[in-house]
Amino acid sequence: MKRHHIIGLGVLPVTCLNAQDQIPHTAPDDIIVVEAKYWPESGQDIPATRHFIPSESIATPAQENIERLSQYAANTIVENSSVQPRVVIRGQSSLDTGLSSPVGYMIDDVSLPLGIRQAPDLLGIDYIDLIKGAQGSYYGRNSESGVIKVHSLTPGREMSGWGAYSYLQSKGGESSAPGHQIEAGIQGGSETIAGILAVRSLDAESPYYNQFRQSSNENELTRLHVMAGMTYAPNAQTAIQVRSRWQDSDDGRATMRYLTGPLATERFVVNQNTLSDENETTSVHSLRIDHDFGPMALTAITGYTDYLQDFIIDPDTGPAPIAATTSYLHDISVSQEIRIAGTQASGLQWAAGTYLFQQDTHVDFTMGFSGLARDTLIEHRGIAGFGHLQIPLTPALSLTAGLRVEHSEQEGAMSGVSPQNVTQTLDDTQWLPNLISHYRFSPQQLAYLSWSTGYLPGGFNYSSALSDDNFTYDAEYTNSFEAGYQSDWLDHDLHIEAALFYNQIRDKQMLDILPGMVQKMTNAAEADIYGLEMLADWQFNSLWSVRTQVGLQHGEGQQTSNNASGQTTNDLPYTPDYTWSVGLRYSPLPTLDTELAVRGSDTYFFDSQNTLKQDAYEVVDFSATYLLSPVTLTFAVNNLFDEEIFSRAVNTPAGAIVEDTQPRTFSITANYQW
C-alpha cells in the first residue's frame, strides 16, 4: 500500500466528538500568534489567504487522506503517490526527484527540509494553518507558493486520556483490504508543568493486487507513531515547550500499472515481478522558549529533524527480468531561530530576528535499467536575517513591509559515475521583500493588497547525473501578487472571502530527457499563474451549516532556452482550470453530528508536455458521529461512489503508466475518554 500521509481536516468544529476533545483546542478567533506574522493578532485580521483547519474531524482513518486537503483549500491538488507525496498550491509543483518543495511544511515551528515527503501522521494535533502565496520574507527557502504549519496539542493540567480502536476497509477495483488502528493518549500536570504522550499503531492490508505474484500482501502497511510534549512555565513571563515525534513505517511500492499497451491491467491491479519494499523512519523535535520583557518578547526555536527512507521498486512496472531500482536516503537537519517582537496589541508592530540551519543528506541511488550506482553526499548550510514592520497610517489603513536576506551554501559530491568524484558547489544569497496594505472598512470587513517573493533552492541531480554538466541546477523565483476581501455578516454567522492572485515564476526548474533516458535538470522555463478564489461559510442555525468554495486558475509554462523548434506554451501540470467543494453539516441532536462533503476538479495534465490527462472528477465523503459518553462512535466513508482518480501518470515506450489512488474506504471507530 502506498504511504498514507495523513492530514486530518475539518470543515467546521465538531462539539465533543473527537478522541482528544477533553484536551483544549485553539479557537479560530482567539488572539494567537498567527503564523502569517510574528505578533499577536486575531485570525480574522490576517491580510492573506489563510485556511484555519481544526483537528476535530481527525476521528477516523477513512477521513485522514491527504488528498482531502482540496476539500478545504481551493486551487490545491495533492499527489499522494509512491514516488513522492507533494502538495501543489496554485499550480506550483516540484521536480520529481528534487529534495525541495515550493510548499513549506512545518511542525511546531520547525521546517521539514524535504517538505511533506518526510511528514509523520497527524497524531495529537491542535490545528493546521495553510497560507497561500509566496512566504519567503517570513520563512525563506521552500515557501515559494505557501506554507502548511502543523501545531501540536498543548497539554492540559488535569489528568485525562483517551483510547480508540478503528476498523477500516478499502476497496480498489475488485480487491478489498481490511485494516486496524489503535490509538491511546494521556495528559496532565500541575500549574507550572504539564505533559502529553500519545501512541498510534496501524496495520492495514493493501487494495492493490499483484497479478504476477498473485498476491496483495506485498503492500501491507504497518506503522507506529509516538508523540510526546511538555510545557513548563517557571513564571508568568516565561514559557518552555518541548515537542517530539517519531514514526516508523513499513510497506511496499507495487502500486503503478500500465493503463495502455499490451501490459495494461484493471484498476488497482499491478503486474510486477520485482518484490518491492519500503521502510521509512521520521522524527521531528522542537524546543521553543518564549520570554516576555514587557514592551517586547523574545522567542527562540530549536529544531531537529531526522528522515530515513529505504526502498526497492520494479523499474519497468512490469514482468520483465530487469534488476530492481534501489534507494537509500538519509537527511538530518538542525535549525535555530531567534527573534524579538513588539508586544503591543495595537499601533506600531514590529519583529526582527535571525535563522540558521545545517542540513546533511546522503543518497545512495541505483537505477534498475542501467545498474549504475550513484552515491551522493550533500551539505547545505545557511543563515538569514529578517525584519517586519506594520505601520498604522490611519485608524483603518495599515502598511506592512518586510525583508529577509538569506545566504546559503551547498556542497555536493557524487561517486560511481566516473573514476573521480563529481563535485560542485552552489552559493546563493536571496533578498526576499514583501509589502502589504490592508484597509478595514468596519470591524467585519477587511480588504488588502500584497506583493511577496519566494524561491525554491537549487540542488543536485542525485538520480541520473553523469558529469559536472548535469549535476546541479539553480534556484527558481516567484513574485506573488494578491488582492483580497474578507467579511462577516448576519451576526458573524456568514463568513465570505475572495482573492485575486497572480504568480510570476522565473528560472523555473524543469527536467530535460537526454539520449539514453538520462534526466537533466535545468532552469530553462518560466510560468505565469493567475486566478480567483471564493469562499462562503454559513451557519444557518444550530442544526445546519454549509461551507463552499470555488477556485479558478490558469497556469502556463514555456521553455526559455534549449527549446525545440515550434514548441508552444503548455499548461502547467496539476493545474486544473477550476476546483470546487461543498461541505454540508447536519446536527439533529447534541450527541449526533453528520457531514456530507463533495469536492471536484476540472481536467488537468500530469506532465509539462500535456500528453497525460486526469479526467474531471467529483468525490463524495460522508461521516456520522454519535456521542454515547464516555464512548464516541464514528462511521466514515471516503470516495463513496468510487470515483476513478490517478495520483500520477508517466509515458513510456510500452504504454502509459498510472497509479490509482483514493480507493473507496470506510471506517468504524470506537473512542473511549476519561
GISULWO-V575227 format. One record per helix or strand of 2 or more residues. SS is the DSSP state (@ for helix, = for strand). FROM is the first residue (numbers start at 1). LEN is the number of residues. If there is no record, write none. Layout:
# GISULWO-V575227
{{SS,FROM,LEN} {SS,FROM,LEN}}
This chain:
# GISULWO-V575227
{{=,31,3} {=,40,3} {@,43,3} {=,50,5} {@,61,3} {@,66,6} {=,76,5} {=,85,5} {=,103,5} {=,110,2} {@,115,4} {=,125,8} {@,136,4} {=,146,7} {=,160,13} {=,175,15} {=,193,12} {=,209,2} {@,217,3} {=,221,15} {=,238,14} {=,256,3} {=,269,2} {=,277,16} {=,296,18} {=,325,18} {=,349,18} {=,373,20} {=,397,19} {=,422,21} {=,445,12} {=,459,2} {@,468,3} {=,472,2} {=,476,14} {=,494,13} {=,510,5} {=,518,5} {=,525,15} {=,544,16} {=,570,2} {=,578,12} {=,592,10} {=,604,2} {=,613,2} {=,617,12} {=,631,8} {=,645,8} {=,655,7} {=,664,10}}
